[in-house]
Amino acid sequence: MVRQRVIETTEGIQDNYDVQVFDQMQRRLRDKGWMELKFFLTNAVGHGEFLEIGPGPGYLGLELLKHFEGTTLVGLDISPAMIEAAKRNAAEYGLSDRFELKLGMGDSLPFEDGRFDCVVSSNSLHEWEHPVETLAEIWRVLKPGGRVLLHDLRRDTSLPMRWFLFSVTKPKEILPGMRSSMNAAYTRKEVEALFAASPFGEGTVITNLIGLNAVAVKATSG
């Protein structure tokens, strides 16, 4: 039986110390090759302008920019402290000129219709206060034929996999947040239902041992 979803904070990580701890965790995931980078590289449009919702310290977007020459990326986050961390990391990558960061919410995107070729988000879906409205906003700012790619944990991960995930998570200060994120995460069927209720109408959702990946495309007509 899948446990009831417990809503996590919708305010993001605001405290400077918490941002530092989260940055350490994300950097470790990058260095060990544990980010879901392959999913995004395989399914992204690969050109034009990207939007990342909830970039955190920015490692996913920066890795995409490394692989997709000529692309630019706008990162939208609700945490000023996290935006500052992402700016520092963009400078470290030497990609500040291709990575713009803005403060804002996913359910009221401050962008014009049809601006972006691709929208990506990793490990933030479970924090969206209004997920269907956010998907509708994503649909609005995508170009026809553009796609959205989402990665997140899933709530119905097996107990042994939970234990394994928690055992390898470092720094250990991040564990309470990891547990609350998993408890707030969605199942495959729940994410499919979110897409069905949005202008996308449908999305392809694939699960793995600890998470899920989702892809949806904005139709070129209709």
C-alpha positions in Angstrom: 0.0 0.0 0.0 1.4 3.4 -1.0 1.6 5.8 1.9 -0.4 9.1 1.8 1.4 12.0 0.3 2.7 14.6 2.8 3.1 18.0 1.3 6.5 19.5 1.8 7.4 23.2 2.0 6.5 25.3 -1.0 9.0 28.0 0.0 12.1 26.3 -1.2 15.4 26.4 0.6 16.0 29.9 1.9 18.5 29.7 4.7 22.1 30.2 3.6 23.5 27.3 5.6 20.8 25.0 4.2 21.7 26.2 0.7 25.4 25.4 1.4 24.5 21.9 2.5 22.2 21.3 -0.5 25.0 22.5 -2.8 27.4 20.0 -1.3 25.0 17.2 -1.9 24.3 18.2 -5.5 27.9 18.7 -6.3 28.6 15.2 -4.9 25.8 13.7 -7.1 27.4 15.4 -10.1 30.9 14.2 -9.3 29.8 10.6 -8.9 27.7 10.6 -12.0 24.4 10.1 -10.0 22.5 13.0 -11.6 19.8 12.0 -14.1 21.8 13.8 -16.8 21.5 11.0 -19.4 17.7 11.3 -19.3 17.8 15.0 -20.0 20.5 14.8 -22.7 18.7 12.0 -24.5 15.3 13.7 -24.5 16.0 17.4 -24.6 15.5 19.4 -27.8 19.3 20.2 -27.8 19.1 23.7 -29.2 17.7 27.1 -28.6 16.6 28.5 -25.3 15.9 26.3 -22.2 14.0 27.1 -19.0 14.8 25.3 -15.8 12.3 25.5 -13.0 13.9 25.1 -9.5 17.5 24.9 -10.7 18.8 25.0 -7.1 22.6 25.4 -7.2 22.4 25.0 -11.0 24.4 21.9 -11.8 21.9 20.2 -14.1 21.4 23.3 -16.3 25.2 24.0 -16.3 25.9 20.4 -17.4 23.3 20.7 -20.2 24.9 23.9 -21.4 28.3 22.1 -21.5 26.8 19.5 -23.8 24.6 21.7 -25.9 26.8 24.4 -27.4 24.8 27.4 -28.6 22.0 26.9 -26.2 21.1 29.4 -23.4 19.2 28.7 -20.2 17.0 30.7 -17.8 16.8 29.4 -14.3 13.7 30.3 -12.2 13.9 29.7 -8.5 11.9 31.0 -5.4 15.0 31.2 -3.2 17.3 34.3 -3.5 20.1 32.4 -1.6 19.9 29.5 -4.1 20.1 31.9 -7.0 23.3 33.3 -5.6 24.7 29.8 -5.3 23.8 29.1 -8.9 25.4 32.3 -10.0 28.7 31.3 -8.3 28.6 27.9 -9.9 27.9 29.4 -13.3 31.0 31.5 -12.9 33.0 28.5 -11.9 31.8 26.7 -15.1 32.6 29.8 -17.2 29.0 29.9 -18.4 27.5 33.0 -16.8 26.9 34.5 -20.2 24.6 31.7 -21.1 22.8 31.1 -17.8 20.3 33.8 -16.7 18.7 33.5 -13.2 15.4 34.9 -12.1 13.3 34.9 -9.0 9.8 33.6 -9.5 7.1 30.9 -9.2 6.3 28.2 -11.6 2.6 28.8 -11.6 3.0 32.4 -12.8 6.0 32.3 -15.1 7.2 35.8 -16.0 7.8 35.0 -19.7 6.0 35.5 -22.9 4.0 32.8 -24.8 6.0 30.4 -26.9 9.5 31.6 -25.8 11.3 28.3 -24.9 12.3 25.3 -26.9 12.6 23.1 -23.8 11.6 23.2 -20.1 13.4 21.0 -17.6 13.1 20.5 -13.9 14.8 18.0 -11.5 13.6 17.2 -8.0 11.3 20.1 -7.7 7.9 18.7 -8.9 7.0 17.5 -5.4 7.4 21.1 -4.1 5.1 22.8 -6.7 2.1 24.2 -4.8 -0.1 24.2 -7.9 1.3 21.5 -10.2 -1.5 21.5 -12.8 -1.3 25.3 -13.1 2.5 25.1 -13.3 2.2 22.6 -16.2 -0.3 24.9 -17.9 2.2 27.8 -17.6 5.0 25.5 -18.9 2.8 24.7 -21.9 2.1 28.4 -22.5 5.8 29.4 -22.6 6.9 26.5 -24.8 7.1 26.8 -28.5 4.9 24.4 -30.5 6.8 21.2 -30.7 8.7 22.1 -27.5 8.9 19.6 -24.7 9.0 19.5 -20.9 11.3 17.0 -19.1 10.8 16.3 -15.4 12.7 14.1 -13.0 11.9 13.5 -9.3 11.8 11.0 -6.6 8.8 8.7 -6.2 6.8 8.0 -3.1 6.3 4.3 -3.8 10.0 3.4 -3.8 10.5 0.1 -2.0 11.6 0.2 1.6 15.0 -1.4 0.8 15.7 1.2 -1.8 14.7 4.0 0.7 17.2 2.6 3.2 19.9 2.4 0.5 19.2 6.0 -0.7 19.4 7.3 2.8 22.5 5.4 3.6 24.5 6.9 0.7 23.1 10.4 1.1 25.8 12.9 2.2 26.2 15.3 3.9 24.0 13.7 6.6 22.5 17.1 7.5 20.4 16.8 4.3 18.7 13.5 5.4 15.6 15.2 7.0 15.0 17.1 3.8 15.5 13.9 1.7 12.9 12.0 3.8 10.4 14.8 3.5 11.0 15.1 -0.2 10.3 11.4 -0.7 7.2 11.6 1.3 6.0 14.5 -0.8 6.8 12.9 -4.1 4.3 11.5 -6.6 3.7 8.1 -8.1 3.8 7.4 -11.8 -0.1 7.3 -12.0 -0.3 10.6 -10.1 2.1 12.4 -12.5 0.2 11.0 -15.4 -3.0 12.4 -13.9 -1.3 15.8 -13.5 -0.5 15.8 -17.2 -4.0 14.7 -18.2 -5.5 17.6 -16.3 -3.1 20.1 -18.0 -3.1 21.5 -21.5 -0.6 18.8 -22.5 -3.3 16.2 -22.1 -0.8 13.4 -21.6 2.8 12.7 -20.7 5.1 9.7 -20.8 6.2 8.7 -17.3 8.9 6.1 -16.7 10.0 4.9 -13.3 13.2 3.5 -12.0 14.3 2.1 -8.6 14.2 5.4 -6.8 12.5 8.0 -9.1 10.6 8.8 -12.2 11.2 10.6 -15.5 8.5 12.3 -17.4 8.3 13.8 -20.9 5.5 15.7 -22.6 5.3 17.6 -25.9 3.4 20.7 -26.8 1.4 19.9 -30.0 2.3 21.9 -33.1 -1.3 22.6 -33.8 -4.7 22.6 -32.0 
